[in-house]
Amino acid sequence: MIKPLLYGGLAVFGMVSAVAAADSPASLMALYAQQAGVSGSALSATRGEALYRTEHAGRDGQAVSCAGCHTANPAQAGRTRVGKRIEPLAPAAHPQRFTDAAKVEKWFRRNCQDVLQRECSAQEKGDFITWLSQIK
């Protein structure tokens, strides 16, 4: 009885540790590459930028994109639809960006649903962070 509980607890701890260890853009890119089943070198800044800039039909039929709120230059602050400030997405302009795996997942889930009407894939997340990490 105790053995299954112990092993189950260790498995959960291992999963939490894997997420908690992803505390930098580089470690998140490695994690997303692993989840996508590709090497880190297969992540594409070009695809990441396209994901950011491409307009998609939003829930109300209006065209939306990441750049719509985050601005064409992700090194600059953006604004939500209700006017609230959004810190820059580029880690070079906002060093705390992509340093908390739980927050990263929360915002990917929310924003991918808003823009794409679905969750982003691990490959898309890795591509996105790869592109943003190259912006100075």
SERO-4910 file (N, C-alpha, C, O; in steps of 0.05 Angstrom, whole numbers):
BEGIN
 pado doro    nc1    nc2    nc3   cac1   cac2   cac3    cc1    cc2    cc3    oc1    oc2    oc3
  Met    A     16    -24      0      0      0      0     17     25      0     12     44    -15
  Ile    A     38     26     16     55     49     18     73     52     -7     78     74    -16
  Lys    A     81     29    -18     99     30    -41     85     45    -65     98     62    -76
  Pro    A     60     38    -72     48     52    -94     45     82    -89     48     99   -107
  Leu    A     39     89    -64     36    118    -57     63    131    -60     65    154    -70
  Leu    A     84    119    -50    111    130    -52    119    134    -81    129    155    -89
  Tyr    A    115    113    -97    123    114   -125    106    135   -140    117    150   -157
  Gly    A     81    136   -134     63    156   -146     72    185   -139     73    202   -156
  Gly    A     79    188   -113     89    214   -104    115    222   -118    118    245   -125
  Leu    A    133    203   -121    158    208   -135    153    216   -164    167    233   -175
  Ala    A    134    202   -177    128    208   -205    118    236   -208    126    251   -226
  Val    A    100    244   -190     89    272   -191    111    292   -185    113    312   -199
  Phe    A    128    286   -166    151    304   -159    169    307   -184    178    329   -190
  Gly    A    173    285   -198    190    286   -222    178    304   -243    192    319   -257
  Met    A    152    302   -247    139    319   -267    140    348   -259    146    365   -276
  Val    A    135    354   -234    137    381   -224    165    392   -227    169    415   -235
  Ser    A    185    375   -220    212    383   -222    220    390   -251    234    409   -256
  Ala    A    210    374   -270    216    379   -298    205    406   -307    218    420   -322
  Val    A    181    412   -298    169    438   -305    184    460   -290    190    481   -302
  Ala    A    189    457   -265    202    477   -249    230    483   -259    240    505   -256
  Ala    A    244    463   -270    271    466   -280    271    484   -305    292    495   -312
  Ala    A    249    486   -318    247    502   -343    243    531   -335    221    542   -337
  Asp    A    265    544   -326    262    571   -316    278    592   -331    285    613   -321
  Ser    A    283    586   -357    296    605   -374    285    600   -402    275    579   -408
  Pro    A    288    620   -420    279    615   -448    293    590   -460    280    575   -474
  Ala    A    319    587   -455    334    565   -466    323    538   -456    320    519   -471
  Ser    A    318    536   -430    308    511   -419    280    505   -428    272    482   -432
  Leu    A    264    526   -432    237    522   -442    238    513   -471    222    495   -479
  Met    A    256    524   -487    258    516   -515    266    486   -516    256    471   -532
  Ala    A    285    478   -498    293    450   -498    270    432   -489    266    410   -501
  Leu    A    254    441   -470    231    425   -461    210    422   -483    200    400   -487
  Tyr    A    204    444   -497    184    443   -518    195    426   -542    179    412   -554
  Ala    A    220    428   -548    232    411   -569    229    382   -562    221    365   -579
  Gln    A    235    375   -537    232    348   -528    203    339   -529    198    317   -539
  Gln    A    184    355   -521    156    348   -522    147    345   -551    130    328   -556
  Ala    A    158    360   -569    151    358   -597    165    335   -611    158    328   -634
  Gly    A    185    323   -598    199    301   -610    219    310   -631    225    295   -649
  Val    A    230    334   -628    250    344   -646    274    354   -631    273    357   -607
  Ser    A    296    358   -645    320    369   -633    316    399   -629    300    411   -643
  Gly    A    331    410   -611    330    439   -606    337    455   -631    326    476   -636
  Ser    A    354    444   -648    362    458   -673    340    457   -693    341    472   -713
  Ala    A    319    441   -689    296    440   -708    276    462   -702    258    467   -717
  Leu    A    279    476   -679    261    498   -673    268    521   -693    291    526   -699
  Ser    A    247    535   -702    251    555   -723    241    582   -715    218    587   -708
  Ala    A    260    601   -715    253    629   -710    234    640   -732    217    656   -726
  Thr    A    238    630   -756    221    639   -779    192    631   -773    173    647   -777
  Arg    A    187    606   -765    160    597   -758    149    612   -734    126    619   -733
  Gly    A    167    618   -714    158    632   -691    149    660   -698    128    670   -687
  Glu    A    163    674   -715    155    701   -724    129    700   -739    112    717   -736
  Ala    A    126    680   -757    102    677   -772     78    673   -754     56    684   -758
  Leu    A     81    656   -733     60    652   -714     52    678   -701     28    684   -697
  Tyr    A     71    695   -694     67    720   -681     52    740   -699     34    755   -690
  Arg    A     60    741   -724     50    762   -742     25    755   -758     10    773   -766
  Thr    A     20    729   -762     -2    721   -779    -29    727   -766    -33    721   -742
  Glu    A    -47    738   -781    -74    743   -771    -92    719   -775    -90    705   -795
  His    A   -109    714   -755   -128    692   -755   -155    703   -749   -158    724   -737
  Ala    A   -176    688   -757   -203    696   -750   -208    692   -720   -206    669   -710
  Gly    A   -214    713   -706   -219    711   -678   -247    701   -672   -262    694   -691
  Arg    A   -254    700   -647   -280    689   -639   -303    705   -651   -324    694   -657
  Asp    A   -299    731   -654   -321    747   -665   -318    752   -695   -332    768   -706
  Gly    A   -300    737   -707   -296    739   -736   -276    761   -744   -268    762   -767
  Gln    A   -268    777   -725   -248    798   -731   -220    785   -732   -215    766   -718
  Ala    A   -203    796   -750   -176    786   -752   -160    793   -727   -160    816   -718
  Val    A   -146    774   -716   -129    778   -692   -102    765   -696    -99    746   -711
  Ser    A    -82    776   -683    -55    765   -683    -42    771   -657    -52    788   -642
  Cys    A    -20    758   -651     -5    765   -627      4    794   -628      3    809   -608
  Ala    A     13    803   -651     23    830   -655      1    851   -650      7    874   -644
  Gly    A    -24    843   -652    -46    862   -648    -46    874   -620    -52    898   -617
  Cys    A    -39    858   -600    -37    869   -572     -8    874   -564     -2    893   -550
  His    A     11    857   -574     38    859   -565     55    878   -582     79    882   -577
  Thr    A     44    890   -603     56    909   -622     74    894   -642     81    871   -638
  Ala    A     79    908   -664     96    896   -685    124    890   -676    138    873   -686
  Asn    A    133    905   -655    159    902   -644    157    890   -616    150    904   -597
  Pro    A    162    864   -613    159    851   -587    179    860   -565    177    851   -542
  Ala    A    197    878   -572    215    890   -552    202    915   -540    213    927   -522
  Gln    A    178    922   -549    163    945   -538    139    934   -522    130    912   -527
  Ala    A    130    951   -504    106    944   -488     82    945   -506     81    961   -525
  Gly    A     62    929   -500     37    928   -515     14    936   -497     18    946   -475
  Arg    A    -11    932   -507    -35    939   -493    -56    917   -498    -59    908   -520
  Thr    A    -70    910   -477    -92    891   -480   -115    905   -495   -113    929   -500
  Arg    A   -135    891   -501   -159    903   -515   -172    924   -497   -186    941   -508
  Val    A   -169    921   -471   -181    941   -453   -161    962   -444   -168    978   -427
  Gly    A   -137    962   -456   -118    984   -451    -98    979   -429    -82    997   -423
  Lys    A    -98    955   -417    -78    949   -396    -51    944   -409    -49    931   -430
  Arg    A    -30    954   -396     -2    951   -406      6    922   -405      0    907   -386
  Ile    A     20    913   -427     32    887   -428     62    891   -431     71    905   -449
  Glu    A     78    880   -413    107    882   -414    117    870   -441    104    852   -452
  Pro    A    140    879   -450    150    868   -475    153    838   -474    159    826   -453
  Leu    A    150    825   -497    152    796   -499    181    787   -501    189    766   -491
  Ala    A    198    803   -514    226    795   -519    241    794   -493    241    813   -478
  Pro    A    254    771   -487    270    769   -462    291    790   -460    298    798   -437
  Ala    A    302    800   -482    323    821   -480    312    847   -469    326    862   -457
  Ala    A    286    852   -474    273    877   -465    260    873   -438    255    892   -424
  His    A    254    848   -431    240    842   -405    252    816   -395    242    794   -401
  Pro    A    274    818   -379    289    794   -371    273    773   -355    280    750   -355
  Gln    A    250    780   -343    234    761   -329    217    744   -347    204    725   -339
  Arg    A    215    752   -372    198    737   -391    209    709   -395    233    705   -398
  Phe    A    191    690   -395    197    662   -400    216    650   -378    234    634   -384
  Thr    A    212    659   -353    227    648   -331    210    633   -310    220    623   -291
  Asp    A    184    631   -315    166    617   -297    149    599   -315    130    608   -328
  Ala    A    155    573   -315    142    554   -333    111    554   -329     97    551   -349
  Ala    A    102    556   -305     73    556   -300     60    580   -313     38    578   -325
  Lys    A     72    603   -310     61    628   -323     62    625   -353     43    633   -367
  Val    A     84    615   -364     87    612   -393     64    594   -403     52    601   -423
  Glu    A     59    572   -390     38    554   -399     11    567   -397     -6    564   -415
  Lys    A      6    582   -375    -20    596   -371    -25    615   -394    -46    615   -406
  Trp    A     -4    631   -401     -8    651   -422     -9    639   -450    -24    649   -467
  Phe    A      7    618   -455      4    605   -481    -24    594   -484    -36    597   -505
  Arg    A    -34    580   -463    -60    568   -465    -81    590   -471    -98    587   -488
  Arg    A    -81    611   -455   -100    633   -458    -98    647   -486   -118    650   -500
  Asn    A    -74    655   -493    -70    671   -517    -73    654   -542    -83    664   -562
  Cys    A    -64    629   -542    -68    612   -565    -98    607   -570   -107    607   -593
  Gln    A   -113    604   -549   -142    600   -552   -154    626   -564   -171    624   -581
  Asp    A   -146    649   -554   -156    675   -564   -150    679   -593   -167    688   -609
  Val    A   -125    674   -601   -116    680   -628   -121    657   -648   -131    662   -670
  Leu    A   -114    633   -640   -116    610   -658   -141    594   -655   -148    577   -672
  Gln    A   -156    598   -634   -180    582   -628   -172    553   -621   -188    535   -625
  Arg    A   -148    549   -611   -138    523   -603   -113    528   -586   -103    550   -585
  Glu    A   -104    506   -573    -79    508   -559    -56    506   -578    -58    493   -599
  Cys    A    -34    519   -572    -10    517   -588      4    491   -584      2    479   -562
  Ser    A     16    480   -604     32    456   -601     58    462   -587     67    485   -586
  Ala    A     71    441   -578     98    444   -566    117    456   -586    134    473   -579
  Gln    A    115    447   -611    133    458   -633    128    488   -636    147    503   -638
  Glu    A    103    497   -637     97    525   -640    108    541   -616    119    563   -620
  Lys    A    105    531   -592    115    545   -568    145    548   -570    156    569   -565
  Gly    A    159    526   -578    188    527   -580    197    546   -602    216    561   -598
  Asp    A    183    546   -625    189    564   -647    186    593   -638    202    610   -644
  Phe    A    164    598   -624    157    625   -615    179    636   -596    188    659   -600
  Ile    A    187    620   -576    208    629   -557    235    631   -571    251    649   -565
  Thr    A    240    614   -590    265    615   -606    267    642   -620    287    655   -619
  Trp    A    245    650   -633    245    676   -647    249    699   -628    265    717   -632
  Leu    A    233    699   -606    234    721   -587    261    724   -574    270    746   -567
  Ser    A    275    701   -570    301    701   -558    323    714   -575    344    721   -566
  Gln    A    317    716   -601    336    728   -620    333    758   -623    350    771   -635
  Ile    A    312    769   -612    307    797   -615    323    812   -594    323    806   -570
  Lys    A    337    832   -603    354    849   -585    342    876   -581    353    892   -567
***
